[in-house]
Amino acid sequence: MIKTLPRLLLLTFLIASRYALAATSTEIKQPQAPVTAITPINVSPGDSDSAVNAWNSRTASLTKAPGFISATLYQSVLPGSPWPLIEIVQWQSYTTWTKAHDNPGRNSLTGFYRPAVAYFNLAARHESQLPEALLNRVKKDPAFSHPESPFVFINLMEMAPEDATTFIADWKIRSQLTRQQAGSMNATLYRAVLPDERYSIINVSQWQSYNAFVDAQNDPTYSRQLQNNLNQTSSIKLIRGFFRPVAYQIQTYD
């Protein structure tokens, strides 16, 4: 339970989750439209299990809240991640999110997003067909557990506002290449609703395996396209993370 957490961990959860402060509704365009709340959470490795248990207890209290749809807590596969946990919560509207939280204001850790573009790969395969000789841009991390199993790639991006539109347009082009890669399942590129979010763009993509992801990154056509696109958005700062879901809550009804 949350009362058993170390004081610092408790403070992190109080700040970064249910008691996070809400933005004023006048800042949000179309506050009645669906919104995704994404919160990166920093906990020490030894506190991960307690953090997941606390998240389950806390989020369960939201499952009957009007407007709540679902919530997923993702845990980093690799040690040393800047954000060991990331929470992604779907709401029917920003207005219902505000009503479900107690305080009027907004915490900087919780960002509000809507999809800018997405794809779904109906023909995803389990293994890549790339020759081993081409696998030279991205090296497999031996610390990645169960590289043959599905995982979620979450890419948090800071960039200048003027670069966001260009990046989204480039991503649409690259996604046509990515969705053809073996093991690519789906991806959603979220754009921040508010202009002052730390991470203005967040990419969440699902892969059938880490091996397939590495192969796709090393595809020469995709690699060249990515490098050309990044050169056009020089302000971008990336935090790449590899995650698997460790907890999930969905709307419940009486």
Protein Blocks (a to p, Z undefined) as FASTA:
>chain_A
ZZlpcfklmmmmmmmmmmpccddfklpghklbccdddddddddfklmmmmmmmmmmmmmm
mmmgghiabdcddddfbghiablbacddddfbfklmmmmpmbgcddfkbccdddfbdcdd
fkbcfbdcbdfklmmmbccdfklghklbccdddddddddfklmmmmmmmmmmmmmmmmmp
ghiabdcddddfbfkbfblbdcddddfbfklmmmmmmpmklmmmmmmmmmmmmmbccddd
ddddfbdcddddZZ
